[in-house]
């Protein structure tokens, strides 16, 4: 194998171990990708979904699992943010807050549905009453169809 002459080396030959490898093609000053916090991102996404869903009647009651997941991931994401220099802490807190608001909305929908169902039941009981003497009156057949 023949090397081109090296004017800086004695006798013009390459140094003892050969020439150093050529430089890389990367841009100078760019290192590894910054750390990310997937749990914080997931907490924020689930929190937003559960909060928006909780604003819709009836659907809002079914958002409580998403809200609980957002709260749990928010705590985990905040803990991870403390370990990696605060990356994603804002998203984790946002997931906690939106998840908590969605959970409160789900509780409110539950109360509203229970009160409404009880109210409807009371109205139905008021309409569908049997005669006090136990004898059906044919004039009341529309008011009391079970006579």
LUMPAVO-275434 format. One record per residue: residue in one letter; x, y, z of N, C-alpha, C in turn. Coordinates in steps of 0.1 Angstrom, whole numbers. Example, Ala and Ser with C-alpha at 12.3 -4.5 7.8 and 13.67 -1.06 7.14 Angstrom:
BEGIN
(voro "A"; (132; -57; 78); (123; -45; 78); (132; -33; 78));
(voro "S"; (128; -22; 71); (137; -11; 71); (129; 0; 79));
//
This chain:
BEGIN
(voro "X"; (8; -12; 0); (0; 0; 0); (9; 12; 0));
(voro "X"; (5; 21; -8); (14; 33; -10); (7; 45; -4));
(voro "X"; (14; 53; 4); (9; 65; 11); (14; 77; 3));
(voro "X"; (6; 88; 3); (12; 100; -3); (22; 106; 7));
(voro "X"; (31; 113; 2); (42; 118; 10); (36; 128; 21));
(voro "X"; (42; 127; 32); (39; 136; 43); (50; 145; 46));
(voro "X"; (49; 158; 42); (61; 166; 43); (65; 169; 58));
(voro "X"; (56; 168; 67); (59; 170; 81); (66; 158; 88));
(voro "X"; (65; 146; 82); (71; 134; 88); (85; 132; 84));
(voro "X"; (93; 126; 92); (107; 123; 88); (107; 114; 76));
(voro "X"; (113; 117; 66); (115; 109; 54); (102; 110; 45));
(voro "X"; (92; 118; 49); (80; 120; 40); (70; 109; 42));
(voro "X"; (72; 100; 51); (63; 89; 52); (52; 92; 63));
(voro "X"; (41; 85; 63); (31; 87; 72); (35; 84; 87));
(voro "X"; (28; 89; 96); (32; 86; 110); (31; 72; 113));
(voro "X"; (36; 67; 125); (36; 53; 128); (22; 48; 131));
(voro "X"; (13; 46; 129); (-1; 42; 131); (-10; 46; 120));
(voro "X"; (-5; 53; 110); (-13; 57; 99); (-19; 71; 101));
(voro "X"; (-25; 76; 91); (-32; 89; 92); (-44; 88; 102));
(voro "X"; (-48; 99; 108); (-60; 98; 117); (-72; 97; 108));
(voro "X"; (-83; 92; 113); (-95; 91; 105); (-101; 105; 102));
(voro "X"; (-108; 105; 90); (-114; 118; 87); (-125; 123; 96));
(voro "X"; (-127; 136; 97); (-138; 141; 106); (-152; 137; 102));
(voro "X"; (-161; 137; 111); (-175; 133; 109); (-182; 144; 101));
(voro "X"; (-194; 140; 97); (-203; 149; 89); (-213; 157; 97));
(voro "X"; (-213; 155; 110); (-223; 162; 118); (-220; 177; 120));
(voro "X"; (-230; 184; 124); (-228; 199; 125); (-222; 201; 139));
(voro "X"; (-212; 210; 140); (-206; 212; 152); (-216; 219; 162));
(voro "X"; (-215; 215; 175); (-223; 221; 185); (-236; 214; 188));
(voro "X"; (-240; 204; 180); (-252; 197; 182); (-249; 184; 189));
(voro "X"; (-255; 182; 201); (-252; 170; 208); (-265; 161; 208));
(voro "X"; (-267; 154; 218); (-278; 145; 219); (-291; 153; 220));
(voro "X"; (-302; 146; 216); (-315; 153; 217); (-319; 156; 231));
(voro "X"; (-325; 167; 234); (-329; 170; 248); (-338; 160; 254));
(voro "X"; (-338; 159; 267); (-347; 149; 274); (-362; 153; 271));
(voro "X"; (-370; 144; 271); (-385; 146; 270); (-392; 139; 281));
(voro "X"; (-404; 143; 284); (-412; 138; 295); (-425; 133; 289));
(voro "X"; (-425; 120; 285); (-437; 114; 278); (-449; 114; 288));
(voro "X"; (-447; 111; 301); (-458; 111; 310); (-465; 124; 312));
(voro "X"; (-457; 135; 311); (-463; 148; 312); (-471; 151; 300));
(voro "X"; (-466; 147; 288); (-474; 149; 276); (-487; 142; 276));
(voro "X"; (-486; 129; 280); (-498; 121; 281); (-508; 126; 291));
(voro "X"; (-503; 131; 302); (-512; 137; 312); (-519; 149; 307));
(voro "X"; (-512; 158; 300); (-519; 169; 294); (-529; 166; 284));
(voro "X"; (-526; 156; 275); (-535; 152; 264); (-548; 146; 270));
(voro "X"; (-546; 136; 280); (-557; 130; 286); (-566; 140; 294));
(voro "X"; (-559; 150; 301); (-566; 160; 308); (-575; 169; 299));
(voro "X"; (-569; 172; 288); (-577; 181; 279); (-589; 173; 273));
(voro "X"; (-586; 160; 269); (-597; 152; 264); (-608; 150; 274));
(voro "X"; (-604; 147; 287); (-614; 145; 297); (-622; 158; 300));
(voro "X"; (-615; 169; 300); (-621; 181; 304); (-631; 185; 293));
(voro "X"; (-627; 184; 280); (-636; 187; 269); (-648; 178; 269));
(voro "X"; (-646; 165; 271); (-656; 155; 271); (-666; 157; 283));
(voro "X"; (-661; 162; 294); (-669; 164; 306); (-679; 176; 304));
(voro "X"; (-677; 184; 294); (-686; 195; 292); (-699; 191; 284));
(voro "X"; (-699; 179; 279); (-710; 174; 271); (-719; 166; 281));
(voro "X"; (-732; 169; 280); (-741; 161; 289); (-740; 146; 286));
(voro "X"; (-742; 139; 296); (-742; 124; 297); (-728; 119; 294));
(voro "X"; (-721; 123; 283); (-708; 119; 280); (-698; 123; 291));
(voro "X"; (-701; 134; 297); (-692; 139; 308); (-691; 129; 320));
(voro "X"; (-701; 121; 322); (-700; 112; 333); (-690; 101; 330));
(voro "X"; (-688; 97; 317); (-679; 86; 313); (-665; 91; 312));
(voro "X"; (-662; 103; 315); (-648; 109; 314); (-640; 106; 327));
(voro "X"; (-646; 101; 337); (-638; 100; 350); (-626; 91; 349));
(voro "X"; (-626; 80; 341); (-614; 72; 340); (-602; 80; 333));
(voro "X"; (-606; 88; 323); (-596; 96; 316); (-590; 106; 326));
(voro "X"; (-599; 112; 334); (-595; 122; 344); (-586; 116; 354));
(voro "X"; (-589; 104; 359); (-580; 97; 369); (-567; 94; 363));
(voro "X"; (-567; 90; 350); (-554; 87; 343); (-546; 99; 342));
(voro "X"; (-552; 110; 339); (-545; 123; 337); (-539; 128; 350));
(voro "X"; (-546; 126; 361); (-541; 129; 374); (-529; 121; 378));
(voro "X"; (-530; 108; 376); (-519; 99; 379); (-507; 102; 371));
(voro "X"; (-509; 103; 358); (-497; 106; 349); (-492; 120; 352));
(voro "X"; (-500; 129; 356); (-495; 143; 360); (-486; 142; 372));
(voro "X"; (-489; 134; 382); (-480; 133; 393); (-467; 126; 389));
(voro "X"; (-468; 115; 381); (-457; 108; 376); (-448; 117; 367));
(voro "X"; (-454; 125; 359); (-447; 134; 350); (-440; 145; 358));
(voro "X"; (-446; 150; 368); (-440; 160; 377); (-428; 155; 384));
(voro "X"; (-429; 142; 389); (-418; 136; 395); (-406; 134; 386));
(voro "X"; (-409; 129; 374); (-399; 128; 363); (-393; 141; 360));
(voro "X"; (-401; 151; 359); (-395; 165; 355); (-385; 169; 366));
(voro "X"; (-387; 166; 378); (-378; 169; 388); (-364; 162; 387));
(voro "X"; (-365; 150; 381); (-353; 142; 379); (-345; 146; 366));
(voro "X"; (-352; 152; 356); (-345; 156; 344); (-344; 171; 342));
(voro "X"; (-344; 178; 352); (-341; 192; 351); (-354; 201; 348));
(voro "X"; (-365; 196; 351); (-377; 204; 350); (-384; 203; 336));
(voro "X"; (-379; 194; 328); (-385; 193; 314); (-399; 187; 316));
(voro "X"; (-409; 194; 311); (-423; 189; 311); (-431; 192; 323));
(voro "X"; (-425; 200; 333); (-432; 202; 345); (-445; 210; 343));
(voro "X"; (-445; 219; 334); (-457; 227; 331); (-468; 218; 325));
(voro "X"; (-464; 209; 316); (-474; 200; 310); (-480; 191; 321));
(voro "X"; (-471; 186; 330); (-476; 177; 340); (-486; 184; 350));
(voro "X"; (-483; 196; 353); (-492; 204; 362); (-505; 207; 354));
(voro "X"; (-504; 210; 341); (-516; 212; 333); (-524; 200; 332));
(voro "X"; (-518; 188; 331); (-526; 175; 331); (-532; 173; 345));
(voro "X"; (-525; 176; 355); (-531; 175; 369); (-544; 184; 370));
(voro "X"; (-542; 196; 366); (-553; 206; 368); (-565; 202; 359));
(voro "X"; (-563; 199; 346); (-574; 196; 337); (-581; 183; 342));
(voro "X"; (-573; 173; 346); (-578; 161; 351); (-587; 163; 363));
(voro "X"; (-582; 171; 373); (-590; 174; 385); (-603; 181; 381));
(voro "X"; (-602; 190; 372); (-615; 197; 368); (-624; 188; 361));
(voro "X"; (-619; 179; 353); (-628; 169; 346); (-634; 159; 357));
(voro "X"; (-626; 156; 367); (-632; 147; 377); (-643; 154; 385));
(voro "X"; (-641; 167; 388); (-651; 174; 395); (-664; 175; 386));
(voro "X"; (-662; 177; 373); (-673; 178; 364); (-680; 164; 363));
(voro "X"; (-673; 153; 363); (-679; 140; 363); (-687; 138; 376));
(voro "X"; (-682; 142; 387); (-690; 141; 400); (-703; 150; 399));
(voro "X"; (-701; 162; 393); (-713; 171; 392); (-723; 164; 383));
(voro "X"; (-719; 158; 372); (-729; 151; 363); (-735; 140; 370));
(voro "X"; (-728; 133; 379); (-734; 122; 386); (-745; 127; 396));
(voro "X"; (-742; 138; 403); (-752; 144; 412); (-764; 148; 404));
(voro "X"; (-762; 155; 392); (-773; 160; 384); (-781; 148; 379));
(voro "X"; (-775; 137; 375); (-783; 126; 370); (-791; 119; 381));
(voro "X"; (-785; 117; 393); (-792; 111; 404); (-804; 119; 408));
(voro "X"; (-802; 133; 409); (-813; 141; 413); (-824; 141; 402));
(voro "X"; (-820; 141; 390); (-830; 141; 379); (-837; 128; 379));
(voro "X"; (-830; 117; 381); (-837; 104; 381); (-847; 103; 393));
(voro "X"; (-843; 108; 404); (-851; 108; 416); (-864; 116; 414));
(voro "X"; (-861; 128; 407); (-873; 137; 404); (-883; 131; 395));
(voro "X"; (-877; 124; 385); (-886; 117; 375); (-894; 106; 382));
(voro "X"; (-887; 98; 391); (-893; 88; 398); (-905; 93; 407));
(voro "X"; (-902; 104; 414); (-913; 110; 422); (-924; 115; 413));
(voro "X"; (-922; 120; 402); (-933; 125; 393); (-941; 113; 388));
(voro "X"; (-934; 102; 385); (-941; 90; 380); (-949; 84; 391));
(voro "X"; (-944; 84; 404); (-952; 78; 415); (-964; 87; 418));
(voro "X"; (-963; 100; 416); (-975; 109; 418); (-986; 106; 407));
(voro "X"; (-982; 103; 395); (-992; 101; 385); (-998; 88; 386));
(voro "X"; (-990; 78; 388); (-995; 64; 387); (-998; 59; 402));
(voro "X"; (-1009; 64; 407); (-1013; 60; 420); (-1026; 52; 419));
(voro "X"; (-1027; 41; 427); (-1039; 33; 428); (-1049; 40; 437));
(voro "X"; (-1062; 37; 435); (-1072; 43; 443); (-1070; 39; 458));
(voro "X"; (-1074; 48; 467); (-1072; 44; 481); (-1081; 33; 486));
(voro "X"; (-1092; 31; 479); (-1101; 20; 484); (-1098; 7; 476));
(voro "X"; (-1089; 7; 467); (-1085; -5; 460); (-1094; -8; 448));
(voro "X"; (-1104; -1; 446); (-1114; -3; 435); (-1111; 6; 423));
(voro "X"; (-1109; 0; 412); (-1105; 8; 400); (-1118; 15; 394));
(voro "X"; (-1116; 27; 390); (-1127; 35; 384); (-1124; 35; 369));
(voro "X"; (-1133; 32; 361); (-1131; 32; 347); (-1129; 46; 341));
(voro "X"; (-1133; 56; 349); (-1131; 70; 344); (-1116; 74; 346));
(voro "X"; (-1109; 66; 355); (-1095; 69; 357); (-1085; 61; 349));
(voro "X"; (-1090; 54; 339); (-1082; 44; 332); (-1070; 51; 325));
(voro "X"; (-1071; 63; 321); (-1060; 70; 315); (-1050; 75; 325));
(voro "X"; (-1054; 77; 337); (-1045; 82; 348); (-1039; 70; 355));
(voro "X"; (-1046; 58; 355); (-1041; 47; 362); (-1042; 35; 353));
(voro "X"; (-1033; 32; 344); (-1035; 22; 334); (-1034; 8; 340));
(voro "X"; (-1029; 6; 352); (-1027; -7; 357); (-1039; -12; 365));
(voro "X"; (-1051; -5; 365); (-1063; -9; 371); (-1069; -20; 363));
//
